[in-house]
Structure formats: structure tokens, C-alpha cells
Amino acid sequence: MKFIAEIGLNHNGSIGLLIELIRQASLSGATMVKFQLGWRDKIGEINYLDEKSLKLILKACDYYKVKSLFSIFHKEAWNLLNSVTKPSLVKIASRTYLQERDFVKEISKQVDEIIISTGMSDKDKINFQEFDNAHFLWCESKYPQYSLDIEKFPENFNIRNFSGLSDHSLGLSLSFLAIARGASIIERHFTLDKSDQTIRDHSLSSTPQEFALLVEEGSALRNLVNALKKNE
């Protein structure tokens, strides 16, 4: 079971806050912390990260014993990441998967695994066999995604279709439902303050306390699901 704490842009442009988010995510039991490369990334923008910043992120992840994961938006971001490390696993942003399929194929050949968000895709038209090393996450590009508006949520999660959920909903209910239905990857945005209005993502994010609950109860639920399957 993988629990991904997405820091994304919730660092508000502060490298100090970014490192504290890594620390808190580790304490909360996150398997990985995720960063966005290539979105609002120009000099002076909130998510500008250079080689020095990436090296510090990697060093902090190593120190706090949590794996780093980078979501790639374009080729320049991919080249930047490769200038400081050779990742075995990367995340493909939903708009990149939708609009830059040849680029995604290029990345998939250079890494062991890719995780693909499908927020902007027509779920009925996804070719799950297109990549032999991909994990697809069910997702809707809504921030937040209100539970009362959710449609066509998968009845079953497995390696042949959706492996997991990138959850933009409020609260943890949808994540727990996905785990109960077989999801092995849960990704949620991570914040220290839901009321922070610097960017929209804070309100739909999990606090350290909520994320720790997700990891503890989600892991127990996953174990129960596996045990019940063995007893069928």
C-alpha cells in the first residue's frame, strides 16, 4: 500500500515551508512525498525550482526517510530532474498524459515505473495496456471535488485498470472507499493549514493528523480486504 503526500504548490513558494512539509509528511507515515515540476515554474512564480532546490529536496527526503516523487509536466522539467537524479519512478501529470503521449512513452522507457493521473481524460477511452510499467490513478481535475458530484467511481481497483486514487475530495471517505474496493495507491494533497488561501489546494488537502489517520486506518483496511479475499 502506497500513501503519497502531494506537496505540490502548498509550499507557497517558500523553500523552508517545503522542507517542513517533507518532515511532517514523513512523521505522518507517508510512503512518498510528491512535487510538481513544470507547473507555474518560471522564475518569480510560486513553484520555481532550480537544480539547487531539487538537490535540497532530495537531501531532505533522504534525511527524513521518505521517498521523493516528481510529477512531470513538460520536457524541460524532465531534463531538469535528470540533471540531479535518475529516478526509477515518476508521476505523469494528467494534462501531460492527455496532450503529450509521445513524451510519456519516451519517459516510460527510461524508468522502471510510471504513475499516471487521469483527471483530464475520458475514463472510457483509456488504454490501460498502452504501457507495461504504468499504474493509473482515478482522478477528476476538480479542486475540490465535492463528494455529492462524484460519478462513475470504479467498482473495483486492480492492476488491470485503476491501481489507485488521486483524491481531491474533502475528507477521507473517498480514499477509504477506494481502498475497500482494492486500491493500492492513495494520493492526497498535504498541508499544514487548510485555511491558507495562497492557492486553492490547501482547502482540499489533508493535515498531518488527517494523513496519519489515513495511513493507519487505510493500512488496516487494506489488510482486512486482503484477508477476506484469501478466505473467499
Residue frames as qw, qx, qy, qz and C-alpha x, y, z in Angstrom:
[[0.000, 0.888, 0.459, 0.000, 0.00, 0.00, 0.00],
 [0.437, 0.129, 0.020, 0.890, 1.41, 3.38, -1.03],
 [0.099, -0.882, -0.415, 0.201, 0.31, 6.66, 0.51],
 [0.480, 0.307, 0.145, 0.809, 1.50, 9.71, -1.44],
 [0.158, -0.790, -0.314, 0.502, 1.50, 13.12, 0.26],
 [0.478, 0.580, 0.301, 0.587, 1.35, 15.68, -2.52],
 [0.312, -0.527, -0.161, 0.774, 3.09, 18.87, -1.51],
 [0.380, 0.712, 0.482, 0.341, 2.57, 20.33, -4.96],
 [0.200, 0.597, 0.006, 0.777, 2.35, 24.10, -4.61],
 [0.571, -0.744, -0.329, -0.108, 1.35, 24.05, -0.94],
 [0.652, -0.225, -0.167, 0.704, 4.82, 25.31, -0.04],
 [0.037, 0.948, 0.275, -0.154, 3.58, 28.75, -1.19],
 [0.491, 0.789, -0.161, 0.333, 6.95, 29.49, -2.78],
 [0.344, -0.790, 0.450, -0.236, 8.86, 29.05, 0.50],
 [0.638, 0.321, -0.694, 0.090, 11.67, 26.50, 0.48],
 [0.079, -0.271, 0.740, -0.611, 11.62, 26.50, 4.29],
 [0.704, 0.042, 0.302, -0.641, 7.92, 25.55, 4.33],
 [0.791, 0.330, -0.442, -0.264, 8.59, 22.93, 1.67],
 [0.372, 0.311, -0.818, 0.311, 11.19, 21.20, 3.87],
 [0.337, -0.110, 0.634, -0.687, 8.84, 21.35, 6.87],
 [0.806, 0.174, -0.036, -0.564, 6.09, 19.74, 4.76],
 [0.663, 0.320, -0.677, -0.001, 8.51, 16.91, 3.91],
 [0.067, 0.246, -0.795, 0.550, 9.26, 16.47, 7.62],
 [0.544, 0.014, 0.429, -0.721, 5.61, 16.45, 8.63],
 [0.809, 0.247, -0.310, -0.433, 4.66, 14.07, 5.81],
 [0.488, 0.296, -0.799, 0.190, 7.33, 11.64, 6.97],
 [0.150, -0.120, 0.720, -0.667, 6.08, 11.84, 10.56],
 [0.672, 0.141, 0.169, -0.707, 2.55, 11.19, 9.27],
 [0.686, -0.033, 0.727, -0.007, 3.63, 7.92, 7.67],
 [0.616, 0.685, -0.103, -0.375, 3.66, 8.93, 4.01],
 [0.888, 0.065, 0.347, 0.296, 5.30, 6.44, 1.66],
 [0.505, 0.258, 0.283, 0.774, 6.24, 9.22, -0.75],
 [0.032, 0.745, 0.215, -0.631, 6.09, 12.99, -0.99],
 [0.554, 0.480, 0.524, 0.433, 5.24, 14.42, -4.37],
 [0.109, -0.606, 0.061, 0.785, 6.36, 17.62, -6.05],
 [0.607, 0.716, 0.344, -0.023, 5.25, 19.22, -9.29],
 [0.401, -0.385, 0.400, 0.729, 7.87, 20.03, -11.91],
 [0.185, 0.179, 0.626, 0.736, 6.79, 22.25, -14.75],
 [0.141, -0.747, -0.599, -0.250, 3.68, 23.94, -13.40],
 [0.184, -0.970, -0.044, -0.152, 3.88, 27.67, -12.53],
 [0.865, -0.273, 0.078, 0.413, 7.62, 27.10, -12.69],
 [0.477, 0.690, 0.000, 0.545, 9.03, 30.24, -14.28],
 [0.425, 0.010, -0.379, 0.822, 11.47, 32.49, -12.39],
 [0.175, -0.130, 0.171, -0.961, 9.43, 34.56, -9.95],
 [0.685, -0.245, -0.401, -0.556, 6.47, 32.15, -9.96],
 [0.683, -0.520, 0.295, -0.420, 5.32, 30.24, -6.90],
 [0.956, -0.115, 0.270, 0.007, 6.74, 26.88, -7.98],
 [0.492, 0.763, -0.410, 0.086, 10.09, 27.88, -9.44],
 [0.834, -0.439, 0.319, 0.100, 12.56, 25.14, -8.61],
 [0.433, 0.752, -0.493, -0.057, 16.15, 25.01, -9.87],
 [0.753, 0.199, -0.603, 0.174, 18.89, 22.39, -9.50],
 [0.096, 0.319, -0.627, 0.704, 19.87, 23.73, -6.09],
 [0.617, -0.179, 0.231, -0.731, 16.28, 23.43, -4.85],
 [0.904, 0.076, -0.322, -0.270, 15.92, 19.90, -6.20],
 [0.556, 0.282, -0.679, 0.388, 19.15, 18.78, -4.56],
 [0.184, -0.264, 0.551, -0.770, 17.90, 20.16, -1.24],
 [0.795, -0.064, -0.011, -0.603, 14.55, 18.36, -1.68],
 [0.849, 0.165, -0.502, -0.014, 16.29, 15.06, -2.37],
 [0.308, 0.309, -0.675, 0.595, 18.61, 15.55, 0.60],
 [0.430, -0.224, 0.385, -0.785, 15.67, 16.33, 2.88],
 [0.881, 0.003, -0.197, -0.431, 13.72, 13.29, 1.69],
 [0.710, 0.220, -0.623, 0.243, 16.72, 11.11, 2.37],
 [0.058, 0.309, -0.601, 0.735, 17.22, 12.64, 5.81],
 [0.553, -0.091, 0.359, -0.746, 13.56, 12.22, 6.81],
 [0.206, -0.062, 0.975, 0.055, 13.44, 8.75, 5.25],
 [0.569, 0.550, 0.479, -0.379, 10.60, 9.31, 2.83],
 [0.540, 0.168, 0.599, 0.568, 10.75, 8.70, -0.91],
 [0.143, 0.512, -0.073, -0.844, 10.51, 11.60, -3.34],
 [0.459, 0.450, 0.730, 0.233, 8.18, 11.57, -6.33],
 [0.004, 0.409, -0.154, -0.899, 8.06, 14.17, -9.07],
 [0.530, 0.624, 0.562, -0.120, 5.13, 14.90, -11.34],
 [0.352, -0.181, 0.454, 0.798, 6.38, 15.86, -14.80],
 [0.388, 0.721, 0.346, -0.458, 4.58, 18.45, -16.92],
 [0.592, 0.793, -0.102, -0.102, 6.97, 19.03, -19.84],
 [0.874, 0.290, -0.181, 0.345, 10.35, 18.12, -21.33],
 [0.176, 0.696, -0.362, 0.594, 12.23, 20.97, -19.67],
 [0.644, -0.553, 0.309, -0.429, 11.05, 19.71, -16.28],
 [0.999, -0.008, 0.027, 0.040, 12.13, 16.17, -17.17],
 [0.653, 0.517, -0.262, 0.487, 15.56, 17.39, -18.22],
 [0.185, -0.717, 0.358, -0.569, 15.88, 19.41, -15.00],
 [0.855, -0.395, 0.222, -0.252, 15.09, 16.36, -12.87],
 [0.961, 0.173, -0.022, 0.217, 17.57, 14.21, -14.77],
 [0.354, 0.733, -0.325, 0.481, 20.28, 16.80, -14.21],
 [0.282, -0.596, 0.539, -0.524, 20.25, 15.99, -10.49],
 [0.536, -0.158, 0.788, -0.258, 18.99, 12.39, -10.27],
 [0.350, 0.113, -0.784, -0.500, 17.95, 9.39, -12.34],
 [0.599, -0.101, 0.447, -0.657, 14.53, 8.44, -10.99],
 [0.040, 0.007, 0.986, 0.162, 13.18, 4.90, -11.22],
 [0.025, 0.623, 0.781, -0.040, 9.61, 6.09, -10.67],
 [0.005, -0.055, 0.028, 0.998, 7.89, 9.28, -11.83],
 [0.299, 0.588, 0.647, -0.383, 4.37, 10.66, -11.92],
 [0.177, 0.241, 0.542, 0.785, 2.80, 11.85, -15.16],
 [0.221, 0.297, 0.311, -0.875, 0.51, 14.85, -14.80],
 [0.516, 0.484, 0.686, -0.169, -2.97, 14.39, -16.25],
 [0.409, 0.838, -0.015, -0.359, -2.57, 17.16, -18.84],
 [0.032, -0.602, 0.733, 0.314, 0.77, 15.69, -19.94],
 [0.412, 0.069, 0.908, 0.027, -0.81, 12.24, -20.36],
 [0.491, 0.675, 0.489, -0.254, -3.65, 13.76, -22.37],
 [0.358, 0.906, -0.049, -0.223, -1.63, 16.13, -24.57],
 [0.142, 0.760, -0.629, -0.087, 1.92, 14.73, -24.80],
 [0.969, -0.088, 0.166, -0.160, 1.55, 10.98, -25.29],
 [0.793, 0.471, -0.269, 0.278, 4.79, 10.54, -27.26],
 [0.037, 0.673, -0.502, 0.541, 6.68, 12.31, -24.48],
 [0.744, -0.387, 0.365, -0.404, 5.09, 10.00, -21.90],
 [0.982, 0.181, -0.038, 0.027, 6.19, 6.98, -23.95],
 [0.492, 0.635, -0.412, 0.431, 9.70, 8.39, -24.00],
 [0.316, -0.598, 0.511, -0.531, 9.73, 8.74, -20.21],
 [0.915, -0.182, 0.184, -0.309, 8.28, 5.26, -19.66],
 [0.892, 0.342, -0.233, 0.180, 11.22, 3.72, -21.49],
 [0.326, 0.600, -0.463, 0.565, 13.71, 5.46, -19.19],
 [0.361, -0.415, 0.546, -0.631, 12.23, 4.48, -15.81],
 [0.005, -0.016, -0.994, 0.110, 11.06, 1.32, -14.08],
 [0.007, 0.597, 0.797, -0.093, 7.54, 2.57, -13.36],
 [0.053, -0.215, -0.104, -0.970, 5.25, 5.49, -14.07],
 [0.064, 0.519, 0.746, -0.413, 2.14, 6.62, -12.21],
 [0.039, 0.269, 0.470, 0.840, -0.42, 8.34, -14.43],
 [0.213, 0.395, 0.510, -0.733, -3.15, 10.71, -13.28],
 [0.150, 0.350, 0.789, 0.483, -6.29, 10.63, -15.40],
 [0.043, 0.541, 0.466, -0.699, -8.07, 13.76, -14.21],
 [0.287, 0.529, -0.175, -0.779, -8.44, 15.28, -17.68],
 [0.092, 0.143, -0.889, -0.424, -9.06, 12.01, -19.54],
 [0.772, -0.043, -0.174, -0.610, -12.25, 10.35, -20.71],
 [0.487, -0.374, 0.758, -0.219, -12.13, 7.29, -18.44],
 [0.852, 0.280, 0.383, -0.220, -13.99, 5.16, -21.00],
 [0.698, 0.700, -0.151, 0.022, -11.27, 5.73, -23.61],
 [0.261, -0.755, 0.602, -0.021, -8.16, 4.93, -21.53],
 [0.858, 0.282, -0.428, -0.019, -6.00, 2.15, -22.95],
 [0.648, -0.682, 0.316, -0.120, -4.69, 0.51, -19.79],
 [0.916, -0.030, 0.288, 0.278, -2.43, -1.78, -21.83],
 [0.442, 0.879, -0.088, 0.156, -0.64, 1.07, -23.59],
 [0.087, 0.718, -0.610, 0.323, 2.25, 0.93, -21.09],
 [0.823, -0.112, -0.555, 0.038, 3.58, -2.21, -19.46],
 [0.498, -0.064, -0.525, 0.688, 5.03, -0.32, -16.49],
 [0.155, -0.375, -0.024, -0.914, 2.19, 2.10, -15.65],
 [0.122, -0.432, -0.798, 0.401, -0.10, 2.50, -12.64],
 [0.088, -0.490, -0.376, -0.781, -3.23, 4.53, -13.43],
 [0.058, -0.269, -0.631, 0.725, -4.90, 6.66, -10.77],
 [0.009, -0.717, -0.640, -0.277, -8.58, 7.53, -10.97],
 [0.252, -0.352, -0.188, 0.882, -8.85, 11.27, -10.65],
 [0.211, 0.827, 0.470, 0.224, -11.01, 14.26, -11.54],
 [0.402, 0.156, -0.060, 0.900, -9.41, 17.65, -12.18],
 [0.310, -0.781, -0.295, -0.455, -11.67, 19.49, -9.76],
 [0.471, 0.060, -0.503, 0.722, -10.30, 21.42, -6.79],
 [0.363, -0.185, 0.891, -0.201, -12.02, 20.43, -4.62],
 [0.400, -0.111, -0.779, -0.470, -14.07, 17.54, -5.94],
 [0.517, -0.218, 0.372, -0.739, -17.31, 17.51, -3.98],
 [0.217, -0.024, 0.972, -0.091, -18.47, 14.07, -2.90],
 [0.505, 0.490, 0.525, -0.480, -22.04, 14.90, -3.95],
 [0.505, 0.700, -0.217, -0.456, -20.85, 15.36, -7.55],
 [0.218, -0.414, 0.857, 0.216, -18.83, 12.14, -7.96],
 [0.839, 0.338, 0.035, -0.425, -19.87, 9.98, -10.91],
 [0.877, 0.382, -0.292, -0.005, -18.66, 6.66, -12.34],
 [0.284, -0.695, 0.634, -0.187, -16.38, 5.87, -9.43],
 [0.476, 0.290, -0.818, -0.143, -14.72, 2.48, -10.03],
 [0.875, -0.334, -0.067, -0.343, -16.42, -0.55, -8.50],
 [0.927, -0.243, 0.101, 0.267, -13.07, -2.33, -8.41],
 [0.102, 0.890, -0.438, -0.076, -9.45, -1.18, -8.40],
 [0.907, -0.155, 0.336, 0.200, -6.76, -3.56, -9.67],
 [0.377, -0.481, 0.487, 0.624, -3.56, -3.67, -11.71],
 [0.399, 0.325, 0.728, 0.454, -5.54, -4.22, -14.93],
 [0.093, 0.815, 0.397, 0.413, -7.26, -0.83, -14.78],
 [0.115, -0.835, 0.184, -0.506, -7.05, 1.73, -11.99],
 [0.626, 0.036, -0.638, 0.447, -4.43, 0.88, -9.38],
 [0.321, -0.386, -0.520, 0.691, -5.40, 3.72, -7.10],
 [0.001, -0.886, -0.448, -0.116, -6.91, 7.13, -6.46],
 [0.302, 0.129, -0.120, 0.937, -5.63, 10.68, -6.63],
 [0.207, -0.677, -0.698, 0.103, -8.13, 12.14, -4.20],
 [0.118, 0.281, 0.011, 0.952, -9.19, 15.79, -4.48],
 [0.446, -0.629, -0.529, -0.354, -12.28, 15.39, -2.32],
 [0.251, -0.620, 0.364, -0.648, -12.92, 16.88, 1.11],
 [0.764, -0.366, 0.406, -0.343, -12.25, 14.45, 3.94],
 [0.126, -0.426, 0.887, 0.124, -11.02, 10.87, 3.77],
 [0.744, 0.180, 0.500, -0.405, -14.19, 8.95, 2.92],
 [0.751, 0.591, -0.168, -0.242, -13.44, 8.56, -0.79],
 [0.211, 0.609, -0.759, 0.086, -9.92, 7.33, -0.08],
 [0.430, -0.175, 0.816, -0.343, -11.24, 4.70, 2.32],
 [0.797, 0.380, 0.261, -0.389, -13.87, 3.64, -0.20],
 [0.581, 0.657, -0.460, -0.139, -11.18, 3.22, -2.86],
 [0.039, -0.459, 0.864, -0.203, -9.08, 1.08, -0.51],
 [0.631, 0.055, 0.649, -0.422, -12.10, -1.06, 0.32],
 [0.796, 0.531, 0.106, -0.269, -12.55, -1.59, -3.41],
 [0.931, 0.104, 0.161, 0.311, -8.96, -2.69, -3.92],
 [0.303, 0.906, -0.176, 0.235, -6.89, 0.47, -4.43],
 [0.856, -0.209, -0.133, 0.454, -3.20, 0.03, -3.61],
 [0.390, 0.107, -0.021, 0.914, -2.16, 3.68, -4.13],
 [0.108, -0.882, -0.457, 0.044, -3.74, 6.71, -2.48],
 [0.401, 0.171, -0.013, 0.900, -2.56, 10.23, -3.20],
 [0.160, -0.884, -0.440, 0.012, -3.80, 13.25, -1.29],
 [0.231, 0.723, -0.141, 0.635, -2.63, 16.86, -1.15],
 [0.667, -0.380, -0.449, 0.458, -0.84, 17.73, 2.08],
 [0.049, 0.741, -0.011, 0.670, -0.92, 20.98, 4.05],
 [0.328, -0.103, -0.636, 0.690, -0.22, 22.45, 7.46],
 [0.153, 0.368, 0.362, -0.842, -3.16, 24.87, 7.21],
 [0.284, 0.487, 0.791, 0.237, -6.42, 24.24, 5.33],
 [0.068, 0.889, 0.361, -0.275, -7.43, 27.88, 5.72],
 [0.313, -0.452, 0.377, 0.746, -4.39, 29.14, 3.79],
 [0.565, 0.714, 0.357, -0.207, -5.74, 30.87, 0.69],
 [0.164, -0.610, 0.516, 0.579, -2.43, 31.35, -1.13],
 [0.282, 0.152, -0.769, -0.552, -3.55, 28.67, -3.59],
 [0.732, -0.149, -0.160, -0.646, -6.78, 26.68, -3.90],
 [0.689, 0.101, -0.718, 0.003, -5.24, 23.31, -2.98],
 [0.018, 0.266, -0.705, 0.658, -4.95, 23.94, 0.76],
 [0.614, -0.112, 0.239, -0.744, -8.69, 23.54, 1.45],
 [0.920, 0.113, -0.211, -0.310, -8.84, 20.05, -0.10],
 [0.453, 0.470, -0.707, 0.272, -5.58, 18.88, 1.47],
 [0.810, -0.437, -0.388, 0.051, -5.01, 16.62, 4.45],
 [0.240, -0.847, 0.384, -0.279, -3.33, 17.93, 7.59],
 [0.215, 0.425, -0.858, 0.191, -0.62, 15.83, 9.24],
 [0.442, -0.061, 0.722, -0.528, -3.19, 14.46, 11.70],
 [0.789, 0.359, 0.126, -0.483, -5.60, 13.51, 8.92],
 [0.600, 0.539, -0.575, -0.138, -2.88, 11.95, 6.81],
 [0.045, -0.341, 0.884, -0.316, -1.65, 9.89, 9.76],
 [0.638, 0.131, 0.548, -0.524, -5.21, 8.63, 10.22],
 [0.746, 0.506, -0.216, -0.375, -5.40, 7.78, 6.52],
 [0.378, 0.500, -0.778, 0.048, -2.20, 5.75, 6.73],
 [0.235, -0.196, 0.845, -0.439, -3.13, 3.94, 9.95],
 [0.648, 0.260, 0.515, -0.498, -6.74, 3.09, 9.14],
 [0.656, 0.578, -0.285, -0.393, -6.12, 2.71, 5.42],
 [0.227, 0.446, -0.865, 0.025, -3.40, 0.14, 6.02],
 [0.363, -0.004, 0.831, -0.422, -5.64, -1.78, 8.41],
 [0.692, 0.438, 0.210, -0.534, -8.46, -1.68, 5.89],
 [0.523, 0.570, -0.576, -0.266, -6.17, -2.93, 3.12],
 [0.012, -0.284, 0.940, -0.187, -5.07, -5.83, 5.34],
 [0.539, 0.203, 0.636, -0.514, -8.71, -6.69, 6.03],
 [0.680, 0.540, -0.130, -0.479, -9.58, -6.61, 2.31],
 [0.371, 0.499, -0.777, -0.101, -6.67, -8.93, 1.51],
 [0.212, -0.129, 0.905, -0.347, -7.60, -11.32, 4.32],
 [0.646, 0.328, 0.411, -0.553, -11.22, -11.50, 3.18],
 [0.619, 0.553, -0.405, -0.384, -10.11, -12.28, -0.38],
 [0.166, 0.379, -0.908, 0.070, -7.96, -15.16, 0.85],
 [0.311, 0.054, 0.833, -0.454, -10.93, -16.57, 2.75],
 [0.627, 0.316, -0.083, -0.708, -13.34, -16.47, -0.18]]
